[in-house]
Amino acid sequence: MTYLPSRYTLKGTIEEVTMSAVHYESYTRARAHLKDLLDAADEGRVATIRRDSGHAAVVDAERLRHYLMTVCPSRAEVVAEAGGWSVFLPGLPLAADGATFDGAIEEMVEVLREYAEDWQERLRTAPNHEGNWGLVQLIGLSDDDSLRAWLVGTER
């Protein structure tokens, strides 16, 4: 058996729309069909826009956040020391301290937010930081409760 997708062209344009995906060959066309583009993303379907030489995907934020949580586990190490707690993320220059476990986790959430801001402003092109795109996206898409859960391994 051969699978043949059902495809059609929108009013003679170059865009190709399938039952499962939407693709727009310009941002002007995508803007004209923004609802369709966002509906596809909400439903988890492939939704793309081509602009000049770039190609972008539109993805539901919660789906992306959930995916990033699975491919970017925190691997946080929490250590009791000197009457308090310290949190480290191995392989990253991020650490936080607190008088209590919860205080240290809270501080690490702030450290993550600061790192994401610094990454977007200047670190994204630094060789030892440019690979942290996924972590920065995860931080930006998460609220503080989700980041705390991610750090301690309870996010689902």
URFEN-V928710 format. One record per helix or strand of 3 or more residues. SS is the DSSP state (A for helix, B for strand). FROM is the first residue (numbers start at 1). LEN is the number of residues. If there is no record, write none. Layout:
BEGIN
ss->[SS;SS]
from->[FROM;FROM]
len->[LEN;LEN]
END
This chain:
BEGIN
ss->[B;B;B;A;A;B;B;A;B;B;B;A;A;A;A]
from->[7;16;21;27;34;46;54;61;76;84;95;101;123;130;144]
len->[3;3;4;6;9;6;4;11;6;6;4;21;3;12;9]
END
